Amino acid sequence: PVLKKRCGSCHGGSRPRGDLDVSGMDRIRAGSASGPVAVAGKPEESLLYTLAAHREDPKMPPGAPKIPQRELDLI
């Protein structure tokens, strides 16, 4: 639900940005145009987490504040 709410409008649907589709675990595991985005049990090595936590650029969601920590903890 967090990814759908915070990321789904850009990273879902028929033309997900960066070829990253967060609409299902199988699609997240498939990664993006840049490669893997999630490393199980290792959030600090997972772009899905580090970009959403504003620890790396480009910060996600772009032009918006970091999502609340309670939601990041779910990611």
Secondary structure as UniProt FT lines:
FT   HELIX           2..6
FT   TURN            7..10
FT   HELIX           17..19
FT   HELIX           25..30
FT   TURN            33..34
FT   TURN            40..41
FT   HELIX           43..45
FT   HELIX           47..52
FT   TURN            53..54
FT   TURN            62..63
FT   HELIX           69..74
//
